[in-house]
Amino acid sequence: MEAFNLHNEEFAEKVSKKIGKTGALLQYQRLEKKTWAFLMKKYHLHDLLMDDLQPGFAANFFHYLLMDDIGENTAMKYVKTLKQLIERAVLEGWIRYNPLKEFKCTYKDPERECLERHEIMRPYNKPITLQRLAEIQDR
């Protein structure tokens, strides 16, 4: 959790300098909270030494997120971001290797409905009266 604190504080500094995006910082902060909640539920711990991380941590965290009613792609994104944070810990020399490295993050293409031609054309074909135009301009 100290690694999260350090990372998020540094990223907040980047956001203040307009180098990082606020949305990304919020995502990192949500990941920190979700990881903490996972540690509490699974291990009954407030923190865990990085040396104690096992390769199964990523799969267990992914499962935890799915059971928390988070979609598969969103859960995978959280795991991917966690893997990146741990990779930074390797670069910093805090741990020797990334135990989550072998966990493969996969994504599913979401099914999206396509509009039909008549649905696309409906706004174009709608008559605009002067009264309606005045209402829209007033807003």
Secondary structure, DSSP 8 states (H G I E B T S, - for coil): -HHHHHHHHHHHHHHHTTSS-HHHHHHHHHHHHHHHHHHHHHH--S---GGG--THHHHHHHHHHHHTT--HHHHHHHHHHHHHHHHHHHHHTSSSS-TTTT--------------HHHHHHHHHS---HHHHHHHHH-
